[in-house]
Amino acid sequence: MIFSDYHLNTKKTTPKNLIFWMFYGKIRLTIECLTLVKKFTRYGTKPHYRIETSSSEQPVVGHIWKQMWVAKAIAGGEFCVFCRLVIIINKKNMDDLFLVLMLVSFICFMWSLVRPNTFSLIFFNKLQKGGIRLALGLAIPFFFILFGLTTDLRDSQEKNVAEPKKTQEIVEQKQVATETKNETTSQSTPQLPQAVFDVPSLIEKNIDEVKKVLGEPTEFLQPTKQQLALTDIWDMSYTKDDTNLLITYNPKNKIVLDYFIDGNDKAKLLALGNLQEKNDAYITEFVKNVSNSNEILGVKIIKKLPSELDGSVAYNMVAFQISNDEDYNWTDCRFEINSGIISSGYEYKTSSGIKANDKLVIPFSEFTKGGERFNFLTQKPEKIFIACETNGQHRTNYFAIK
């Protein structure tokens, strides 16, 4: 503890003079101290002022507390008037200090316009009225500049402190939102069933190979010779874990035409067949109820075929001979010869098409263009365009005529 005693003459001491003394340095304040307390005691008829300074046990860098009691002793009496002035100085409110000093400078400047001699003592009686007014006037912009600089410093410090906290809060909010979303999704999304039939693995197989994988069908009726002569479509079905799989195939060449799983939920149907709604190897087609288009009856799976038809073309002086070299029937076919980029050629249509691995002979006279028939004697066939439906897929190709 450091003690310093100052005895002031009561008759010559006024509150104004006491404040002047502090500015002059008569009462020294140590900047390293955390607290500065002026205490007033009285001995006899003269007032006695004692300044006590003490260091903080846990000093805080940048913090200075100054507590000053300015007192005037009333001569001959026991009553004293105390005025307390507290100034808090730290890195965060230096701008407040300079703002106060700027306002005080402005007030003093305005007062100096009326009574400049009031501040003569501050300047050791060395300045005239004009000099005093100039000094106080310059103090205003000086403290204003310091106020602006310290305000920017505080804002940047607060921003540097606030931004990491704000970033952390945003990250925490996103984490909470993600966890909530995941919980909501897991609760709202029903669990899909396990695959019962692995349909994609059966796409490239014929009916005999499918039976080796799935075993004997649950429902199957062997076609008779008469039935085989009348139809190219037959079917068999499998039932497993309450899931029905219907397989349609060509009994003559054993080619599977499509698979069908019954149900009314798209997601469950795809899961039951281990299917993807879009795939390069197969096509999934949801079959709708004829009486209610919003209701589905199941999903049909078809092998995806190449876009070009596989066949060949030959001709003589009377007709074309067109061969279907595929294992699938061509239906709803359109044949067009000598068509141009813009102009159309001579055309022939047939709904029956061409059976799988079969041939079709079309006479030249069947090809027409605007009511005019193709004449082999006056025109030479150069190319033929064929477009047909194959197992639910529209396919085309151009064939050169040799």
Buried (B, 14 or more C-beta within 10 A) or exposed (E): EEEEEEEBEBEEBEEEEBBBBBEEEEBEBEEEBBEBBBEBEEEEEEBBBBBBBEEEEEEEEEEBBBEBBBBBBEEEEEEEEEEEEEBEBBEBBBBBBBBEBBEBBBEBBEEBEEEBEEBBBBEEEEBEBEEBBBBBBEBBEBBBEBBEEBBEBBEEEEEEEEEEEEEEEEEEEEEEEEEEEEEEEEEEEEEEBEBBBEBBEBBEBBBEEBBEEBEEBEEBEEBEEEEEEEEBEBBBBBEEEEBBBBBBBBBBEBBBBBBBBBBEEEEBBBBBBBBEEEEEEBBBBBEEEEEEEEEBBBBBBBBEBEEEBBBEBBBEEEBBEBBBEBBBBBBBBBBBBBBEEEEEBBBBEBEEBBBBBBBBEBEBEBBEBEEEEBEBEEEEBEBBBBBBBBBEBEBEBEBEBE
